[in-house]
Amino acid sequence: MGATARQPDDVGGTAPRDVAFSAGTDALPGTATVSAPDALTRLAALFHDDIAGCNRAILARMDSPVALIPQLAAHIVAAGGKRLRPLLTLAAARLCGYRGDRQVRLAACVEFIHTATLLHDDVVDESFLRRGLASANAVFGNKASVLVGDFLFARAFQLMVEDGSLKVLGILSQAAATIAEGEVLQLTTQNDLSTPEARYLDVVRGKTAALFAAACQVGAVVAARPEAEERALFDYGMNLGIAFQLVDDALDYAADQAELGKTVGDDFREGKITLPVLAAHAAGSAEDRAFWRRTIEASEQTDADLDHAMRLVADSGAIAATLARATEFALAARTALAAFPDGEVRQRMLDVADYTVSRGR
């Protein structure tokens, strides 16, 4: 086992003092308390102590004598988010009967991998809004965002090494490599309306679902469960991650920007090939397909084109089709948990699969 993570008051004084997580350690940074708890809040309620420990590990490993590193890291961490990936690690370990503490730092590791990819993605995508706030690259610049993303990747690998399991190291390092492959694959499909759905799903598996799957699988590994249970949790995470990304892609053409917490229409402006676009293009008239070729393939867009694209996606049934596919994957995630006995953790994980396809942000 690695060294014990430092308490929040051990963190150097370089991070801003008014960020959301400075008030306490009972919740991960940015986690909101809601009056009518959703599935994630109900799942998190089962892991109060583990979440507090994960939060302490995140705070401690964000520290650096180079002041810009904790400042920039605090900016994106304080912006909040669902913290779904680390929560899945905690839940999977508990589902498998584990009662130690390895899962706590591994959950922090998973969150660092995810946060690092967010920093890099916002630079690549030239995004200036993240979770309703200015993105790190908008505030600190592209160079700093990329380098701090690298720092967080390094912190993640330190946590893996401290865990001491070559199997855990193999699972999470492979996930990190797969995420990068998925992002590069997405670049190769950008602006290409001939992209088949299968290739689009390959992108989704790589850039999003791989980390969901790994986050779940390591929960079974720390519990020393049989390979069949590892596989079941991997499948749960993979299918949940695909459903999650499909809904994200639908929301980019259908959500209210204030509720979504990021800029609606980013995928359209960047010429990203997502299922709503593929479905709308396939179902459209000749005039509609010409619109998609101009705006997506040729990247010739006017200020009025996003609104028109959103109308085409809605009127063609592409949103409904995308959500239907997401529901299929959410059902597959639920089925994967049949390998485990009934219990509160299992039920909450089933609820998360349902929540994934019904959320509005």
DRENVONU-216149 format. One record per residue (C-alpha): chain; x, y, z negated. Coordinates in nm, 2 decimals. Layout:
# residues N
NODE, A, X, Y, Z
...
***
This chain:
# residues 361
NODE, A, 0.00, 0.00, 0.00
NODE, A, 0.11, 0.35, 0.07
NODE, A, 0.17, 0.63, -0.18
NODE, A, -0.13, 0.78, -0.35
NODE, A, -0.27, 1.08, -0.18
NODE, A, -0.22, 1.41, -0.36
NODE, A, -0.51, 1.60, -0.51
NODE, A, -0.64, 1.91, -0.34
NODE, A, -0.45, 2.14, -0.58
NODE, A, -0.13, 1.98, -0.47
NODE, A, -0.18, 2.12, -0.12
NODE, A, 0.04, 2.42, -0.04
NODE, A, -0.10, 2.77, -0.04
NODE, A, -0.09, 2.81, 0.34
NODE, A, -0.44, 2.70, 0.41
NODE, A, -0.72, 2.96, 0.40
NODE, A, -0.89, 2.96, 0.06
NODE, A, -1.24, 3.03, 0.19
NODE, A, -1.29, 2.72, 0.40
NODE, A, -1.59, 2.50, 0.34
NODE, A, -1.40, 2.22, 0.17
NODE, A, -1.23, 2.44, -0.10
NODE, A, -1.53, 2.42, -0.33
NODE, A, -1.49, 2.06, -0.42
NODE, A, -1.40, 1.71, -0.32
NODE, A, -1.73, 1.53, -0.33
NODE, A, -1.79, 1.56, 0.05
NODE, A, -1.57, 1.56, 0.35
NODE, A, -1.50, 1.91, 0.49
NODE, A, -1.81, 2.06, 0.66
NODE, A, -2.05, 1.79, 0.55
NODE, A, -2.39, 1.95, 0.50
NODE, A, -2.65, 1.87, 0.24
NODE, A, -3.00, 1.86, 0.38
NODE, A, -3.34, 1.85, 0.21
NODE, A, -3.46, 1.55, 0.42
NODE, A, -3.16, 1.33, 0.45
NODE, A, -3.09, 1.18, 0.80
NODE, A, -2.93, 0.84, 0.85
NODE, A, -2.58, 0.96, 0.82
NODE, A, -2.65, 1.14, 0.49
NODE, A, -2.82, 0.83, 0.35
NODE, A, -2.52, 0.61, 0.45
NODE, A, -2.27, 0.86, 0.31
NODE, A, -2.46, 0.86, -0.02
NODE, A, -2.35, 0.50, -0.08
NODE, A, -1.98, 0.60, -0.06
NODE, A, -1.95, 0.91, -0.29
NODE, A, -1.62, 0.82, -0.44
NODE, A, -1.46, 0.68, -0.12
NODE, A, -1.56, 1.00, 0.06
NODE, A, -1.40, 1.21, -0.21
NODE, A, -1.08, 1.01, -0.18
NODE, A, -1.08, 1.04, 0.20
NODE, A, -1.13, 1.41, 0.16
NODE, A, -0.83, 1.44, -0.07
NODE, A, -0.62, 1.24, 0.17
NODE, A, -0.72, 1.47, 0.46
NODE, A, -0.64, 1.78, 0.26
NODE, A, -0.30, 1.65, 0.15
NODE, A, -0.19, 1.53, 0.49
NODE, A, -0.29, 1.86, 0.65
NODE, A, -0.03, 2.04, 0.44
NODE, A, 0.30, 2.16, 0.59
NODE, A, 0.56, 2.43, 0.52
NODE, A, 0.49, 2.55, 0.87
NODE, A, 0.20, 2.78, 0.78
NODE, A, 0.03, 2.77, 1.12
NODE, A, -0.02, 2.39, 1.10
NODE, A, -0.26, 2.39, 0.79
NODE, A, -0.42, 2.71, 0.91
NODE, A, -0.51, 2.57, 1.25
NODE, A, -0.60, 2.23, 1.11
NODE, A, -0.82, 2.39, 0.84
NODE, A, -1.00, 2.59, 1.11
NODE, A, -1.12, 2.28, 1.30
NODE, A, -1.18, 2.07, 0.98
NODE, A, -1.38, 2.34, 0.81
NODE, A, -1.60, 2.37, 1.12
NODE, A, -1.76, 2.04, 1.00
NODE, A, -1.90, 1.77, 1.21
NODE, A, -2.07, 1.44, 1.15
NODE, A, -1.76, 1.26, 1.01
NODE, A, -1.92, 0.95, 1.16
NODE, A, -1.60, 0.76, 1.25
NODE, A, -1.44, 0.76, 0.90
NODE, A, -1.78, 0.69, 0.75
NODE, A, -1.80, 0.38, 0.97
NODE, A, -1.46, 0.25, 0.83
NODE, A, -1.59, 0.29, 0.47
NODE, A, -1.92, 0.12, 0.56
NODE, A, -1.76, -0.17, 0.75
NODE, A, -1.52, -0.24, 0.46
NODE, A, -1.81, -0.24, 0.21
NODE, A, -2.03, -0.45, 0.44
NODE, A, -1.75, -0.71, 0.44
NODE, A, -1.74, -0.72, 0.06
NODE, A, -1.41, -0.52, 0.02
NODE, A, -1.37, -0.34, -0.31
NODE, A, -1.01, -0.21, -0.29
NODE, A, -0.90, 0.13, -0.17
NODE, A, -0.72, 0.07, 0.16
NODE, A, -1.02, 0.18, 0.36
NODE, A, -1.01, 0.53, 0.21
NODE, A, -0.68, 0.63, 0.37
NODE, A, -0.76, 0.44, 0.69
NODE, A, -1.08, 0.65, 0.71
NODE, A, -0.86, 0.96, 0.69
NODE, A, -0.64, 0.81, 0.96
NODE, A, -0.94, 0.76, 1.19
NODE, A, -1.05, 1.12, 1.13
NODE, A, -0.70, 1.25, 1.21
NODE, A, -0.70, 1.06, 1.54
NODE, A, -1.04, 1.20, 1.62
NODE, A, -0.95, 1.56, 1.53
NODE, A, -0.63, 1.55, 1.73
NODE, A, -0.82, 1.44, 2.04
NODE, A, -1.07, 1.73, 1.98
NODE, A, -0.78, 1.98, 1.98
NODE, A, -0.64, 1.84, 2.29
NODE, A, -0.98, 1.80, 2.47
NODE, A, -1.07, 2.17, 2.41
NODE, A, -0.75, 2.27, 2.57
NODE, A, -0.80, 2.04, 2.87
NODE, A, -1.16, 2.14, 2.91
NODE, A, -1.10, 2.51, 2.84
NODE, A, -1.37, 2.50, 2.58
NODE, A, -1.41, 2.80, 2.35
NODE, A, -1.68, 2.68, 2.11
NODE, A, -1.66, 2.39, 1.88
NODE, A, -1.94, 2.31, 1.63
NODE, A, -2.08, 2.65, 1.66
NODE, A, -1.76, 2.83, 1.60
NODE, A, -1.47, 2.95, 1.81
NODE, A, -1.26, 2.66, 1.91
NODE, A, -0.90, 2.63, 1.77
NODE, A, -0.75, 2.71, 2.11
NODE, A, -0.97, 3.02, 2.14
NODE, A, -0.84, 3.15, 1.81
NODE, A, -0.48, 3.02, 1.80
NODE, A, -0.40, 2.96, 2.17
NODE, A, -0.35, 2.64, 2.38
NODE, A, 0.01, 2.58, 2.28
NODE, A, -0.05, 2.58, 1.91
NODE, A, -0.36, 2.36, 1.95
NODE, A, -0.18, 2.09, 2.14
NODE, A, 0.12, 2.09, 1.90
NODE, A, -0.10, 2.07, 1.59
NODE, A, -0.30, 1.79, 1.76
NODE, A, 0.04, 1.61, 1.80
NODE, A, 0.11, 1.67, 1.43
NODE, A, -0.23, 1.52, 1.33
NODE, A, -0.15, 1.21, 1.55
NODE, A, 0.18, 1.18, 1.36
NODE, A, 0.00, 1.20, 1.03
NODE, A, -0.24, 0.93, 1.14
NODE, A, 0.05, 0.70, 1.23
NODE, A, 0.21, 0.77, 0.89
NODE, A, -0.11, 0.66, 0.72
NODE, A, -0.12, 0.34, 0.93
NODE, A, 0.24, 0.26, 0.84
NODE, A, 0.17, 0.32, 0.47
NODE, A, -0.11, 0.07, 0.49
NODE, A, 0.14, -0.19, 0.57
NODE, A, -0.07, -0.41, 0.80
NODE, A, 0.07, -0.47, 1.15
NODE, A, -0.28, -0.58, 1.25
NODE, A, -0.43, -0.25, 1.15
NODE, A, -0.15, -0.06, 1.31
NODE, A, -0.21, -0.26, 1.63
NODE, A, -0.59, -0.19, 1.63
NODE, A, -0.56, 0.19, 1.57
NODE, A, -0.26, 0.25, 1.79
NODE, A, -0.43, 0.06, 2.07
NODE, A, -0.74, 0.28, 2.02
NODE, A, -0.52, 0.59, 2.04
NODE, A, -0.38, 0.47, 2.37
NODE, A, -0.72, 0.38, 2.50
NODE, A, -0.86, 0.72, 2.42
NODE, A, -0.58, 0.88, 2.63
NODE, A, -0.65, 0.64, 2.91
NODE, A, -1.02, 0.73, 2.90
NODE, A, -0.94, 1.10, 2.92
NODE, A, -0.71, 1.05, 3.22
NODE, A, -0.97, 0.83, 3.39
NODE, A, -1.23, 1.10, 3.34
NODE, A, -0.99, 1.34, 3.53
NODE, A, -0.99, 1.10, 3.82
NODE, A, -1.37, 1.09, 3.84
NODE, A, -1.41, 1.47, 3.80
NODE, A, -1.61, 1.63, 4.08
NODE, A, -1.67, 1.29, 4.24
NODE, A, -2.04, 1.22, 4.28
NODE, A, -1.97, 0.88, 4.44
NODE, A, -1.85, 0.76, 4.10
NODE, A, -2.04, 0.44, 4.01
NODE, A, -2.21, 0.41, 3.68
NODE, A, -1.98, 0.13, 3.58
NODE, A, -1.68, 0.36, 3.62
NODE, A, -1.85, 0.63, 3.42
NODE, A, -1.91, 0.38, 3.14
NODE, A, -1.54, 0.28, 3.15
NODE, A, -1.46, 0.65, 3.08
NODE, A, -1.71, 0.65, 2.79
NODE, A, -1.57, 0.33, 2.64
NODE, A, -1.22, 0.48, 2.66
NODE, A, -1.26, 0.84, 2.55
NODE, A, -1.53, 0.78, 2.28
NODE, A, -1.63, 0.43, 2.20
NODE, A, -1.29, 0.28, 2.15
NODE, A, -1.23, 0.48, 1.83
NODE, A, -1.58, 0.39, 1.70
NODE, A, -1.50, 0.02, 1.76
NODE, A, -1.15, 0.04, 1.59
NODE, A, -1.29, 0.23, 1.30
NODE, A, -1.54, -0.05, 1.23
NODE, A, -1.30, -0.34, 1.30
NODE, A, -1.04, -0.23, 1.05
NODE, A, -1.30, -0.25, 0.78
NODE, A, -1.32, -0.62, 0.84
NODE, A, -0.94, -0.65, 0.86
NODE, A, -0.88, -0.49, 0.51
NODE, A, -1.14, -0.73, 0.38
NODE, A, -0.96, -1.03, 0.54
NODE, A, -1.28, -1.15, 0.70
NODE, A, -1.29, -1.41, 0.98
NODE, A, -1.23, -1.30, 1.34
NODE, A, -1.60, -1.35, 1.42
NODE, A, -1.69, -1.07, 1.18
NODE, A, -1.41, -0.85, 1.31
NODE, A, -1.56, -0.90, 1.66
NODE, A, -1.91, -0.83, 1.54
NODE, A, -1.80, -0.50, 1.39
NODE, A, -1.60, -0.41, 1.69
NODE, A, -1.91, -0.47, 1.91
NODE, A, -2.12, -0.27, 1.67
NODE, A, -1.88, 0.03, 1.70
NODE, A, -1.83, 0.00, 2.07
NODE, A, -2.20, -0.01, 2.15
NODE, A, -2.27, 0.27, 1.90
NODE, A, -2.00, 0.48, 2.05
NODE, A, -2.13, 0.44, 2.40
NODE, A, -2.49, 0.53, 2.29
NODE, A, -2.35, 0.83, 2.10
NODE, A, -2.17, 0.96, 2.41
NODE, A, -2.46, 0.90, 2.64
NODE, A, -2.68, 1.12, 2.41
NODE, A, -2.40, 1.38, 2.40
NODE, A, -2.40, 1.39, 2.78
NODE, A, -2.78, 1.42, 2.79
NODE, A, -2.77, 1.70, 2.53
NODE, A, -2.53, 1.90, 2.75
NODE, A, -2.82, 1.95, 2.99
NODE, A, -3.11, 1.95, 2.75
NODE, A, -3.02, 2.09, 2.41
NODE, A, -3.06, 2.43, 2.26
NODE, A, -2.71, 2.58, 2.23
NODE, A, -2.77, 2.72, 1.88
NODE, A, -2.88, 2.38, 1.75
NODE, A, -2.62, 2.18, 1.94
NODE, A, -2.33, 2.39, 1.80
NODE, A, -2.13, 2.40, 2.12
NODE, A, -2.17, 2.55, 2.46
NODE, A, -2.45, 2.39, 2.66
NODE, A, -2.35, 2.33, 3.02
NODE, A, -1.98, 2.28, 2.97
NODE, A, -1.99, 1.94, 3.16
NODE, A, -2.16, 2.11, 3.45
NODE, A, -1.91, 2.40, 3.46
NODE, A, -1.62, 2.16, 3.45
NODE, A, -1.76, 1.93, 3.72
NODE, A, -1.77, 1.63, 3.49
NODE, A, -1.94, 1.33, 3.62
NODE, A, -2.19, 1.21, 3.36
NODE, A, -2.50, 0.99, 3.38
NODE, A, -2.75, 1.27, 3.38
NODE, A, -2.57, 1.41, 3.69
NODE, A, -2.54, 1.07, 3.86
NODE, A, -2.91, 1.00, 3.80
NODE, A, -3.03, 1.34, 3.91
NODE, A, -2.82, 1.33, 4.22
NODE, A, -2.95, 0.98, 4.31
NODE, A, -3.31, 1.08, 4.26
NODE, A, -3.29, 1.42, 4.42
NODE, A, -3.41, 1.54, 4.76
NODE, A, -3.16, 1.63, 5.04
NODE, A, -3.17, 1.98, 4.92
NODE, A, -3.10, 1.88, 4.56
NODE, A, -2.81, 1.66, 4.66
NODE, A, -2.66, 1.95, 4.86
NODE, A, -2.69, 2.16, 4.54
NODE, A, -2.49, 1.90, 4.34
NODE, A, -2.23, 1.87, 4.61
NODE, A, -2.18, 2.24, 4.61
NODE, A, -2.17, 2.29, 4.24
NODE, A, -2.00, 1.97, 4.13
NODE, A, -1.79, 1.85, 4.42
NODE, A, -1.69, 2.18, 4.56
NODE, A, -1.70, 2.37, 4.23
NODE, A, -1.88, 2.66, 4.39
NODE, A, -2.11, 2.79, 4.11
NODE, A, -2.31, 3.10, 4.05
NODE, A, -2.45, 3.24, 3.72
NODE, A, -2.79, 3.10, 3.81
NODE, A, -2.67, 2.74, 3.89
NODE, A, -2.67, 2.61, 3.54
NODE, A, -3.04, 2.68, 3.48
NODE, A, -3.12, 2.52, 3.81
NODE, A, -2.91, 2.22, 3.73
NODE, A, -3.09, 2.18, 3.40
NODE, A, -3.43, 2.19, 3.57
NODE, A, -3.32, 1.93, 3.83
NODE, A, -3.19, 1.70, 3.56
NODE, A, -3.52, 1.74, 3.36
NODE, A, -3.75, 1.71, 3.66
NODE, A, -3.58, 1.41, 3.81
NODE, A, -3.62, 1.20, 3.49
NODE, A, -3.24, 1.19, 3.44
NODE, A, -3.26, 1.28, 3.08
NODE, A, -3.51, 1.00, 3.01
NODE, A, -3.30, 0.76, 3.21
NODE, A, -2.98, 0.85, 3.02
NODE, A, -3.16, 0.81, 2.68
NODE, A, -3.30, 0.48, 2.79
NODE, A, -2.95, 0.35, 2.86
NODE, A, -2.84, 0.49, 2.52
NODE, A, -3.12, 0.30, 2.36
NODE, A, -3.00, -0.02, 2.52
NODE, A, -2.66, 0.02, 2.37
NODE, A, -2.80, 0.12, 2.03
NODE, A, -3.00, -0.20, 2.03
NODE, A, -2.68, -0.40, 2.12
NODE, A, -2.51, -0.23, 1.82
NODE, A, -2.80, -0.34, 1.60
NODE, A, -2.78, -0.69, 1.73
NODE, A, -2.41, -0.71, 1.65
NODE, A, -2.49, -0.67, 1.28
NODE, A, -2.70, -0.99, 1.28
NODE, A, -2.37, -1.16, 1.18
NODE, A, -2.41, -1.01, 0.83
NODE, A, -2.66, -1.07, 0.55
NODE, A, -2.93, -0.82, 0.47
NODE, A, -2.83, -0.55, 0.23
NODE, A, -2.84, -0.18, 0.18
NODE, A, -2.52, -0.11, 0.37
NODE, A, -2.63, -0.31, 0.67
NODE, A, -2.97, -0.14, 0.67
NODE, A, -2.81, 0.20, 0.67
NODE, A, -2.58, 0.10, 0.95
NODE, A, -2.88, -0.01, 1.15
NODE, A, -3.04, 0.32, 1.07
NODE, A, -2.74, 0.50, 1.21
NODE, A, -2.78, 0.32, 1.54
NODE, A, -3.14, 0.45, 1.56
NODE, A, -3.03, 0.80, 1.46
NODE, A, -2.77, 0.81, 1.73
NODE, A, -3.04, 0.81, 2.01
NODE, A, -3.29, 1.04, 1.83
NODE, A, -3.05, 1.32, 1.72
NODE, A, -3.07, 1.67, 1.86
NODE, A, -2.70, 1.76, 1.81
***
